[in-house]
Amino acid sequence: MSRSPSKFLIIVILIVAFFVLINQKFLSGRLNLSFSLRYAGDITGSIFSKLSGFKKAATLFAAISHLKNKTIELEKRNYELLSQLSDLENIKSENAFFRKALNISKVINREYILANIYSWNLGPNGYAVLLNAGKFDGIKNGDVIISEEKILIGTVLETDDYSSKILVATDPKFRITAKILGSDTAGIASGALLAGMSFDLIFHEDTINEGDIVVSSGNDTFPPALIIGRVKQINLGDGQLFKEIIIDPAMKEIIIGRVIVLKNR
């Protein structure tokens, strides 16, 4: 910027000299030297005026550029702080989840592995649910998958090196012995896809009501007291030996996120 006025001054001098020469050699008497100098002065003033405008524009441009750079720096710093906040939140959440898993493990008396469900899709043949842990993490077929609230999600169906497929509780191939919480009424809970789960082998004389909580009974390979769901519908089924009961599964609210894998004995 410091060299620009010198360059413009040289240009102005050259223009003035040009008009003087034009006046002396080619113009008539009416276009005398004073007129040329006056005209050259007007041009010179215009040039200096434009030069001043250029300086103001350059100053404004520099200020805008500086402000833009500062904005970018502040935005970058903001993202850095948000990243740190996210890390702290994740650590806090993991610690809380770990403590719950440890308490569950002590109550159930089984080893456990922490993992995450990262894919949950419903297809024509049922749910396709994937876990981000596999053989190298110690996962085996038959391991039981629950949430931190002890909600039953399903079991491990297949394992790869670093991932596993889950047989969810609503799959028609899923079976578990179950009972009504606070009651002796017991039966078999089975997957029924979009209908939820069915509660089979419940006699007409067995006490059961809509809204009752269904939990695992522990009479099979599953730990007891896992939350399966809530009784949604009861059909007396006239002329039949058993009632027809539909369970609204608790695991339907769990799509992706942290889970606890209980090692199968």
Phi, psi and chi 1 to 4 in degrees:
 res  aa     phi    psi   chi1   chi2   chi3   chi4
   1 MET       -  -29.1  -65.0  -66.0  -63.3      -
   2 SER   -70.7  -24.5   60.3      -      -      -
   3 ARG   -86.8  -17.0  -64.1 -178.8 -179.5  179.0
   4 SER   -61.8  -45.8  -63.7      -      -      -
   5 PRO   -58.8  -38.2  -25.9   36.8      -      -
   6 SER   -63.0  -41.9  -61.6      -      -      -
   7 LYS   -65.1  -43.0  -69.5 -178.7  178.4  179.2
   8 PHE   -66.6  -35.6  -85.9   99.8      -      -
   9 LEU   -64.0  -41.7 -174.9   58.7      -      -
  10 ILE   -61.8  -42.5  -67.0  172.4      -      -
  11 ILE   -62.8  -42.9  -66.7  173.1      -      -
  12 VAL   -60.1  -45.4  169.6      -      -      -
  13 ILE   -60.0  -42.1  -66.7  172.0      -      -
  14 LEU   -63.9  -39.3  -69.0  175.8      -      -
  15 ILE   -65.8  -44.2  -68.5  173.1      -      -
  16 VAL   -59.9  -44.2  172.0      -      -      -
  17 ALA   -62.4  -36.6      -      -      -      -
  18 PHE   -62.7  -47.2  171.0   76.2      -      -
  19 PHE   -66.3  -34.0  -82.6  100.4      -      -
  20 VAL   -62.5  -45.3  170.9      -      -      -
  21 LEU   -63.1  -42.1  -68.3  174.9      -      -
  22 ILE   -60.5  -41.6  -70.6  -64.9      -      -
  23 ASN   -63.7  -39.4 -177.8   74.4      -      -
  24 GLN   -74.5  -36.1  -68.9  177.9  -12.0      -
  25 LYS  -100.4  -38.3  -67.8 -173.7  177.3 -178.8
  26 PHE  -118.4  -19.7  -59.1  103.2      -      -
  27 LEU   -88.6  157.5  -63.3  179.9      -      -
  28 SER   -76.2  178.7   64.2      -      -      -
  29 GLY   -64.0  -28.5      -      -      -      -
  30 ARG   -69.2  -26.9  -73.1  178.8  -63.6  175.7
  31 LEU   -95.7   77.7  -66.1  177.8      -      -
  32 ASN   -85.2 -178.4   53.4   26.3      -      -
  33 LEU   -64.7  -38.7  177.1   60.2      -      -
  34 SER   -63.3  -38.2   60.1      -      -      -
  35 PHE   -64.5  -43.0  175.3   82.0      -      -
  36 SER   -62.5  -42.9  -61.6      -      -      -
  37 LEU   -66.5  -38.4  -69.0  174.3      -      -
  38 ARG   -65.8  -42.7 -173.9  170.9   61.3 -105.6
  39 TYR   -64.6  -41.0 -170.7   65.3      -      -
  40 ALA   -64.5  -36.5      -      -      -      -
  41 GLY   -64.1  -38.7      -      -      -      -
  42 ASP   -61.9  -43.7  -67.7  -20.0      -      -
  43 ILE   -63.6  -41.2  -64.6  177.2      -      -
  44 THR   -61.6  -44.0  -56.8      -      -      -
  45 GLY   -61.8  -41.0      -      -      -      -
  46 SER   -62.6  -41.1  175.9      -      -      -
  47 ILE   -64.8  -44.5  -68.1  174.3      -      -
  48 PHE   -65.5  -34.0  -86.0  112.6      -      -
  49 SER   -64.4  -44.1  176.5      -      -      -
  50 LYS   -66.2  -37.0  -69.8 -178.1  178.8 -179.9
  51 LEU   -60.4  -41.7  176.2   59.4      -      -
  52 SER   -63.8  -40.3  178.0      -      -      -
  53 GLY   -62.9  -40.2      -      -      -      -
  54 PHE   -60.6  -41.5  -71.8  149.0      -      -
  55 LYS   -62.1  -44.8  -73.8 -177.4  178.4 -180.0
  56 LYS   -63.1  -42.3  -68.3  179.3 -179.3  178.4
  57 ALA   -63.9  -41.6      -      -      -      -
  58 ALA   -64.4  -39.8      -      -      -      -
  59 THR   -63.8  -43.7  -57.9      -      -      -
  60 LEU   -64.1  -42.6  178.9   61.1      -      -
  61 PHE   -61.7  -41.6  177.8   78.5      -      -
  62 ALA   -64.2  -39.2      -      -      -      -
  63 ALA   -65.8  -42.7      -      -      -      -
  64 ILE   -63.5  -43.5  -66.8  173.8      -      -
  65 SER   -61.6  -41.6  179.1      -      -      -
  66 HIS   -64.3  -42.8  178.1   73.0      -      -
  67 LEU   -63.9  -39.5 -178.5   60.7      -      -
  68 LYS   -63.5  -43.9 -177.9  178.2  179.4 -179.0
  69 ASN   -62.7  -40.7  -69.2  -25.0      -      -
  70 LYS   -64.0  -39.7  -76.5  -66.1 -176.9 -178.0
  71 THR   -63.0  -42.6  -58.0      -      -      -
  72 ILE   -62.7  -42.1  -66.5  173.5      -      -
  73 GLU   -63.4  -43.2  -69.9  177.3    5.5      -
  74 LEU   -65.4  -40.1  -70.6  173.5      -      -
  75 GLU   -64.2  -41.5 -173.3  175.2    6.9      -
  76 LYS   -62.5  -43.1 -178.3  179.1  178.9 -178.5
  77 ARG   -64.8  -36.9  179.3   56.1  179.8  164.7
  78 ASN   -62.7  -43.0 -176.6   50.6      -      -
  79 TYR   -66.3  -35.5  -81.3  120.9      -      -
  80 GLU   -62.6  -43.1  -71.0  175.7   -6.4      -
  81 LEU   -66.4  -39.4  -67.0  174.3      -      -
  82 LEU   -64.1  -37.6  -72.7  175.0      -      -
  83 SER   -64.0  -43.3  177.7      -      -      -
  84 GLN   -63.6  -40.7  -66.3  174.8   10.3      -
  85 LEU   -63.5  -40.6  179.4   62.3      -      -
  86 SER   -63.5  -41.2  177.7      -      -      -
  87 ASP   -62.1  -44.8  -70.7  -20.5      -      -
  88 LEU   -63.9  -41.2  -69.5  173.9      -      -
  89 GLU   -63.8  -40.8 -176.7  179.3   -4.3      -
  90 ASN   -66.1  -41.9 -175.9   60.3      -      -
  91 ILE   -62.9  -43.7  -68.5  171.8      -      -
  92 LYS   -61.4  -44.2 -178.2  179.4  178.6 -179.4
  93 SER   -65.1  -42.4  177.3      -      -      -
  94 GLU   -63.2  -42.1  -77.2 -173.9  -16.0      -
  95 ASN   -62.8  -42.3  -71.6  -20.8      -      -
  96 ALA   -64.6  -42.1      -      -      -      -
  97 PHE   -65.4  -40.1 -172.4   81.2      -      -
  98 PHE   -62.8  -41.9  178.5   79.1      -      -
  99 ARG   -63.2  -41.7  -74.0 -166.5  -64.3  -89.8
 100 LYS   -64.6  -42.4  -69.7 -178.5  179.5  179.5
 101 ALA   -62.6  -39.7      -      -      -      -
 102 LEU   -64.3  -41.6 -174.0   59.6      -      -
 103 ASN   -64.6  -41.7  -68.6  -26.7      -      -
 104 ILE   -62.6  -42.8  -69.3  173.6      -      -
 105 SER   -60.6  -38.8  176.4      -      -      -
 106 LYS   -67.2  -40.7  -70.3  178.1  179.4  178.5
 107 VAL   -69.6  -45.5  172.2      -      -      -
 108 ILE   -80.7  -23.2  -64.1  178.1      -      -
 109 ASN    65.2   49.8 -166.0   25.9      -      -
 110 ARG  -137.6  150.4  -71.8 -161.9 -173.8 -172.4
 111 GLU   -71.0  155.8  -64.8 -179.5    2.6      -
 112 TYR  -141.9  161.6   68.0   93.1      -      -
 113 ILE  -132.5  134.0  -61.8  170.6      -      -
 114 LEU   -87.8  135.4  -59.6 -177.7      -      -
 115 ALA  -149.5 -177.5      -      -      -      -
 116 ASN  -134.7  137.3  -74.2  -87.9      -      -
 117 ILE   -83.9  124.1  -68.5  175.1      -      -
 118 TYR  -118.5   -1.7   68.8   91.7      -      -
 119 SER  -150.4  132.9  177.5      -      -      -
 120 TRP  -146.6  104.5 -171.4  -62.6      -      -
 121 ASN  -132.8  146.8  -62.2  -59.9      -      -
 122 LEU  -105.1  120.1  177.7   60.9      -      -
 123 GLY  -116.2 -176.2      -      -      -      -
 124 PRO   -64.3  -23.3   20.9  -32.1      -      -
 125 ASN  -104.4   14.4  -61.9  -39.1      -      -
 126 GLY   116.4 -165.2      -      -      -      -
 127 TYR   -81.1  141.1  -73.2   99.3      -      -
 128 ALA  -114.4  103.8      -      -      -      -
 129 VAL  -120.6  132.0 -176.4      -      -      -
 130 LEU  -119.1  143.3  -61.9  177.8      -      -
 131 LEU  -113.1  141.8 -165.0   69.4      -      -
 132 ASN   -88.9   34.9   70.7  -20.8      -      -
 133 ALA  -143.0  146.3      -      -      -      -
 134 GLY  -142.8 -148.2      -      -      -      -
 135 LYS   -58.7  -42.4  -65.6  177.5 -178.5  177.1
 136 PHE   -66.8  -16.2  -72.9  175.3      -      -
 137 ASP   -95.5   -2.4  -58.5  -69.3      -      -
 138 GLY    94.8    9.1      -      -      -      -
 139 ILE   -77.3  137.8  -56.9  -67.6      -      -
 140 LYS  -133.7  158.1  -66.1 -178.1 -179.9  179.2
 141 ASN   -58.7  137.8  -68.2   -4.7      -      -
 142 GLY    94.7  -12.8      -      -      -      -
 143 ASP   -60.8  143.5  -72.2  -12.3      -      -
 144 VAL   -94.0  134.5  179.4      -      -      -
 145 ILE  -112.2  125.1  -58.5  167.4      -      -
 146 ILE  -133.3  168.2   64.1  173.2      -      -
 147 SER   -93.3  177.4   73.2      -      -      -
 148 GLU   -68.5  -15.7   58.0 -176.4  -55.0      -
 149 GLU   -94.5   10.7  -62.3   85.6    9.0      -
 150 LYS    67.7   29.2  -68.2  178.8   62.3  177.6
 151 ILE   -82.8  129.0  -66.2  174.2      -      -
 152 LEU   -72.9  126.3  175.7   64.7      -      -
 153 ILE  -105.3  -42.9  -62.1  173.2      -      -
 154 GLY   163.7 -156.2      -      -      -      -
 155 THR  -132.7  161.9   58.9      -      -      -
 156 VAL   -74.6  125.5  175.9      -      -      -
 157 LEU   -96.9  -47.4 -179.4   63.4      -      -
 158 GLU  -140.3  151.0  -61.6  177.9   13.5      -
 159 THR  -128.6  139.2   58.2      -      -      -
 160 ASP  -109.0 -171.3  -68.3  -33.3      -      -
 161 ASP   -63.2  -42.8  -69.5  -18.6      -      -
 162 TYR  -125.2    7.9  -61.2  101.8      -      -
 163 SER  -149.4  166.7   63.4      -      -      -
 164 SER  -145.6  153.0  -56.7      -      -      -
 165 LYS   -98.4  142.7  -67.8 -178.2 -180.0  179.4
 166 ILE  -111.3  135.1  -60.0  174.7      -      -
 167 LEU   -91.9  103.5  179.1   67.3      -      -
 168 VAL   -78.8  162.1  -65.3      -      -      -
 169 ALA   -63.3  -23.5      -      -      -      -
 170 THR   -89.5    0.3   53.5      -      -      -
 171 ASP   -72.6  137.0 -167.5  -72.4      -      -
 172 PRO   -58.5  -19.4  -25.7   34.6      -      -
 173 LYS   -86.4   -3.5  -63.5 -173.9  -71.5  -67.1
 174 PHE   -88.3  136.1 -172.8   89.2      -      -
 175 ARG  -139.3  144.2  -60.1  -78.1 -171.1  -78.9
 176 ILE  -157.1  139.0 -176.1  173.3      -      -
 177 THR   -72.7  136.5   59.4      -      -      -
 178 ALA  -142.2  166.1      -      -      -      -
 179 LYS  -149.5  163.3   64.8 -175.4  -70.1  -68.0
 180 ILE   -81.8  131.0  -63.2  -62.2      -      -
 181 LEU   -60.9  126.9 -178.3   64.3      -      -
 182 GLY    79.2   15.9      -      -      -      -
 183 SER  -143.0  165.1  169.1      -      -      -
 184 ASP   -92.2   -2.4  -67.1  -30.0      -      -
 185 THR   -66.8  121.3  -59.3      -      -      -
 186 ALA  -139.4  154.7      -      -      -      -
 187 GLY  -167.5 -151.9      -      -      -      -
 188 ILE  -119.2  124.6  -57.0  -67.1      -      -
 189 ALA   -95.3  129.3      -      -      -      -
 190 SER  -128.7  150.7  -53.3      -      -      -
 191 GLY   -70.1  143.3      -      -      -      -
 192 ALA  -137.1   28.7      -      -      -      -
 193 LEU    53.7 -124.3  -74.3  179.9      -      -
 194 LEU   -66.1  -23.5  -66.1  178.6      -      -
 195 ALA   -72.9  -15.1      -      -      -      -
 196 GLY   105.1 -113.9      -      -      -      -
 197 MET  -139.9  151.5  -60.3 -179.1   73.0      -
 198 SER  -103.7  149.6   62.0      -      -      -
 199 PHE  -114.7  102.5 -162.0   13.7      -      -
 200 ASP   -98.3  163.2  -55.0  -39.3      -      -
 201 LEU    67.0   33.9  -55.3 -179.3      -      -
 202 ILE  -101.6  115.0  -55.9  -60.3      -      -
 203 PHE   -71.9  160.4  -68.0   98.0      -      -
 204 HIS   -61.7  -34.5  -79.8  -81.1      -      -
 205 GLU   -80.2   -9.0   58.5  -91.3   23.0      -
 206 ASP   -71.4  137.9  -70.5  -24.9      -      -
 207 THR   -81.2  122.5  -58.2      -      -      -
 208 ILE  -157.8  141.8 -171.7  168.7      -      -
 209 ASN  -135.9  155.3  -59.9  -67.9      -      -
 210 GLU   -62.7  136.4  -69.5 -175.6    5.9      -
 211 GLY    96.8  -12.5      -      -      -      -
 212 ASP   -62.3  145.4  -75.6  -12.0      -      -
 213 ILE   -88.3  131.0  -57.6  -61.3      -      -
 214 VAL  -104.3  128.8 -177.1      -      -      -
 215 VAL  -127.9  163.7  -62.3      -      -      -
 216 SER   -70.8  141.3   59.5      -      -      -
 217 SER   -89.5  -19.8   62.7      -      -      -
 218 GLY    81.6   13.5      -      -      -      -
 219 ASN   -89.2   12.6  -65.3  -31.2      -      -
 220 ASP  -137.0 -148.4   48.8   16.4      -      -
 221 THR   -83.2   -5.2   59.1      -      -      -
 222 PHE   -85.4  147.1  -70.4   87.2      -      -
 223 PRO   -66.3  153.3  -16.8   29.3      -      -
 224 PRO   -76.9  163.7   29.1  -34.7      -      -
 225 ALA    69.3   19.0      -      -      -      -
 226 LEU   -79.5  138.5  -59.7  178.9      -      -
 227 ILE   -78.7  120.7  -60.1  173.0      -      -
 228 ILE   -96.2  -47.4  -63.7  174.1      -      -
 229 GLY   169.5 -159.2      -      -      -      -
 230 ARG  -128.1  140.8 -170.7 -176.1  -60.9  -90.6
 231 VAL   -63.8  121.8  175.1      -      -      -
 232 LYS  -101.1  -39.2 -179.8  179.7 -179.7 -178.5
 233 GLN  -148.5  140.9 -179.3  180.0  -22.1      -
 234 ILE  -127.6  124.2  -59.4  174.4      -      -
 235 ASN  -116.2  121.4 -173.6   -9.0      -      -
 236 LEU   -65.9  -24.6  -62.1  179.7      -      -
 237 GLY    59.1   67.8      -      -      -      -
 238 ASP   -53.7  133.1  -64.6  -23.4      -      -
 239 GLY    83.0   -1.3      -      -      -      -
 240 GLN  -106.9  158.9  -61.4 -178.7   12.7      -
 241 LEU   -76.3  -33.4 -177.4   60.8      -      -
 242 PHE  -116.8  155.3  -57.3  106.1      -      -
 243 LYS   -76.9  152.8  -62.1  177.0 -178.5  179.1
 244 GLU  -101.4  118.1  -64.7  177.8   -3.3      -
 245 ILE  -127.1  135.2  -60.1  171.9      -      -
 246 ILE  -111.0  133.9  -62.8  -61.8      -      -
 247 ILE  -105.9  133.4  -60.4  172.6      -      -
 248 ASP   -87.7  106.6 -171.5   22.3      -      -
 249 PRO   -67.8  139.6   24.7  -32.2      -      -
 250 ALA   -71.4  -26.5      -      -      -      -
 251 MET   -73.8   -7.2   69.8   92.6 -168.3      -
 252 LYS   -65.9  -20.8   71.1  175.9 -175.3  177.0
 253 GLU   -80.4  -11.3  -56.9  -62.9  -25.9      -
 254 ILE   -97.2  114.0  -58.0  170.5      -      -
 255 ILE  -106.5  -63.5  -55.7  -60.3      -      -
 256 ILE  -135.8  158.0   58.2  175.3      -      -
 257 GLY   137.4 -170.9      -      -      -      -
 258 ARG   -71.7  142.0  -64.5 -170.9 -178.2   98.4
 259 VAL  -140.0  166.0  -67.4      -      -      -
 260 ILE  -113.3  127.8  -59.1  167.8      -      -
 261 VAL  -103.1  112.5 -177.0      -      -      -
 262 LEU   -88.4  125.9  -60.1  173.7      -      -
 263 LYS   -66.1  132.2  -62.3  -66.0  -65.8  176.3
 264 ASN   -76.0  137.0 -163.6   14.9      -      -
 265 ARG   -77.4      -  -67.5  174.2  177.7  173.0
